[in-house]
Amino acid sequence: MKKIRITKKLLSISKKYTKLYTNAEDDFNEKILILEKEMQKETGVKDIEFFCSDGALVGIGTPSCPKKMKLIHSEEL
């Protein structure tokens, strides 16, 4: 296996894609917040949100206050 050298060019390209990734992630998170606000409004449950673990949706609930609502697991949805 050939060892990859970290050059100025590689760093420059990596920074470019890191910025693109961060922007895409920010856009995604903004859309999720909008969905959660709509879900809160429609369900009448304050603080209801999507609950993710290791980048995967595991359910919907109130993770900041789990005693408030039992988690609805993704298998149930």
Secondary structure, DSSP 8 states (H G I E B T S, - for coil): -------HHHHHHHHHHHHHHHHHHHHHHHHHHHHHHHHHHHH--TT-EEEEETTEEEEEE-TTSTTTS--EEGGG-
